[in-house]
Amino acid sequence: MFEYRERYHDQRRITFSHAKNRYEIEIPEDYVKGKKKPQELEMVSTRQGFQRFYRCDIKKLVDDLEIAEDRLKDAMAPFLTSIFMKFHDKKTTWL
């Protein structure tokens, strides 16, 4: 992102979007109209006056991250269930 801030000389209006799609770069529309858009960016969405992009190399990494996070959630469920069961087994101690 910092390279785009330097390229367009705008420190405040070029931001990361962390809402629905993570690691998007949000750039004012007038900076990327027509053929001004850098080749390494893929447009994902827009909002009034701005366009949101993924860098092509980041998109694959974000997909891999989301898969890893889903696996972590799946792995944590049995672990947490067993901890709560052990805690419940000793409920008289806790009371």
C-alpha positions in Angstrom: 0.0 0.0 0.0 2.8 2.4 0.8 4.1 2.2 -2.7 0.7 3.4 -4.0 0.7 6.2 -1.5 4.1 7.3 -2.8 3.1 6.7 -6.5 0.1 8.9 -6.2 1.5 11.3 -3.5 -1.5 10.8 -1.3 -0.9 9.7 2.3 -4.5 9.8 3.6 -6.9 8.8 0.9 -5.3 5.6 -0.2 -6.2 3.0 2.5 -6.6 -0.7 3.2 -10.1 -1.9 3.4 -10.6 -4.5 6.1 -14.4 -4.8 5.9 -15.9 -7.5 3.7 -12.8 -8.4 1.7 -9.5 -8.2 3.5 -6.4 -6.5 2.2 -8.1 -4.5 -0.5 -6.4 -1.2 -1.5 -8.9 1.6 -1.8 -7.7 4.3 -4.2 -9.6 7.5 -5.3 -11.3 7.0 -8.7 -9.6 9.9 -10.4 -6.2 8.3 -9.8 -7.0 5.1 -11.6 -9.5 6.1 -14.3 -9.1 4.4 -17.7 -5.6 3.3 -18.4 -4.1 4.9 -15.2 -4.8 1.6 -13.3 -1.6 -0.3 -12.5 -1.5 -3.7 -14.2 -0.8 -5.6 -11.0 -4.2 -4.5 -9.5 -7.5 -6.3 -10.0 -10.6 -4.3 -9.3 -12.9 -5.9 -6.7 -15.5 -3.3 -5.8 -16.3 0.4 -5.8 -17.8 3.0 -3.5 -18.6 6.6 -4.3 -15.4 8.3 -5.5 -13.2 5.2 -4.8 -12.3 1.9 -6.3 -11.1 -1.1 -4.4 -8.4 -3.4 -5.7 -6.5 -6.6 -4.8 -2.9 -7.0 -5.9 -2.8 -10.1 -8.0 -0.2 -11.7 -5.8 -2.1 -11.0 -2.6 -5.4 -12.6 -3.7 -3.9 -16.1 -3.6 -2.4 -15.5 -0.2 -5.7 -14.2 1.2 -7.4 -17.3 -0.1 -4.8 -19.5 1.5 -5.1 -17.6 4.8 -8.9 -18.1 4.8 -8.5 -21.8 4.3 -6.0 -22.0 7.1 -8.3 -20.0 9.4 -11.2 -22.4 8.7 -9.0 -25.4 9.5 -8.0 -23.8 12.7 -11.6 -23.3 13.7 -12.4 -26.9 12.9 -9.4 -28.1 14.9 -10.3 -25.9 17.9 -13.9 -27.2 18.3 -13.1 -30.6 19.7 -10.3 -29.2 21.9 -12.6 -26.6 23.4 -15.4 -29.2 23.9 -13.1 -31.4 25.8 -12.0 -28.6 28.1 -15.6 -27.6 28.9 -16.4 -31.3 29.6 -13.5 -31.6 32.0 -14.6 -28.3 33.7 -18.2 -29.6 33.9 -17.0 -32.9 35.4 -15.5 -30.9 38.3 -18.4 -28.5 38.8 -18.8 -29.4 42.4 -15.3 -28.2 43.0 -16.1 -24.9 41.4 -19.3 -24.4 43.3 
